[in-house]
């Protein structure tokens, strides 16, 4: 079943989905969206393969997190610069080659890196803002 975000990006904003059915990467021209989804433990992870693709497109990219019925957004370049480094890569056997994060809400939304804890604030964006703003167009 397609997520609401996948439908918005493909049907309304003319993005192309790259990869699997979970829809983690979307592109349109020079625009790039890295869109992980949050599991029931408020966590998400990003694979090394997707991080490498993201670095190639960071200039025109956005990290758009599917957090239940909410979308959270930030600059992809800022996210990669602040939250991705070699020492914070997961070493758990089933998560090797991945970076793991948790979403928290304490009056504002934040992403917290699981290993070598570090926090970054993200903005909530509504469906209407996705459809009408230049944030992702």
N, C-alpha and C positions, 0 to 999 in steps of 0.2 A: 504494500500500500504506500503510495507516495505521500510524503509529508506536505503540509500546507506550504512550507517554504519552497520546496521543490516545485510545486505547482506555480507559485508566484514567480520564481526565477525563470522557469521555462516558458510558461504560458503567457505571462503578463510582461516580462522584461526581456524576453528573447535570449536568455542564456542557454548554453549547451552544458549538459551534465557530462562530466568526465569520470570514468570508472564505474564502480559497482552501483547496485540499486539503492544503497543508503544515501547516495548523493552528497559526497563530501566536498567535491570540487566542481565549480561551475565557471565557465568562461564566456565572454562575449567581447570580440575584438581584443583590445588591450586590457579589459577589465577582468578581474580574477576574484572569485569568492571561495574562501576556505570555510566550510560550514560543518563542523562536527556537531553531533547531537549529544545531549547530556543523558546519562543513564539514571536509573532510579536512586542511585547513591549520590546524585548531584555531581558526578564525575564524568570527564571525557578524556580521551587521549587522541593524539595525532601521530601517525606513523612517520617514520623517517622518509619514506617515499613521498608523502604529501608535504612534508616540511621542505624537501628539496625542490619540489614543484613550486611551493610558495615563495621560496627565496628568489626564484627566477621571475616572479611576477609581483614582488612585494611593493614596488613603486605604485602600482595601480590596483592594489589589492585591499580587501576587507576581510576581517575575521567576523563571521556571522554565526553565532552560536544558537542552536535550537534548544532552548531551555523550557521544557514543557510547553505552555501556551504563550511563551514570551520569546522574543528575539533579542539577543544582546550583540552589540557591534563595537568594533574598534579598528583602528588602522592595522593592517596586516604587517606593515613595516615596523610599527611600534611594538606590536606583540612579539615578532621574531627577535627584535633587538633586546627587549627587556626580559623575555621569558624562555628563550631557547638557547641553551649552551650545552656543550658536551657533558659537563658534570651533572646536569640535571636530567639526563636521559635515564629512563627506567632500567633497572638491572634485574627485575623479576623475570623469571624464565618465560612466562607467557606474555610479557610486555616488552621484551627486548626490542630495541629499535623504535621505541615509542616515548613520547613525552606525555606525562599524565597531569591532569589539572582537576581542580574542584571549583564549582561555582558556589559562592556564598552571597547571601543578602543580609546586610545590616544597615538598613535605610538607603544603601546604594548597592549596586551589583558589583562584585569583584571576582576575578579569577585568581585562584591561588595555585601555584605550582606545588605539586606533591613532594617532590624530592628537592632538597635545599630550598625550603619554603620562601616564596616571594609572591607578592600580591600586586595585581594590576587592576585598576578600575575600568569598567566597561559601561557603555550606555545602553539603556533599554530603547528599542525601536519597535514601533507598532507596525502592523500590516499596512495601515494607511500611509505611514511614513515611508515604508519600503516602496510603495506604489507611486508616491508623488514626489519624493525628495531626490536630490542628486547624490545622496549618500552611496547609492549602489548602481546608479544608471551610467 
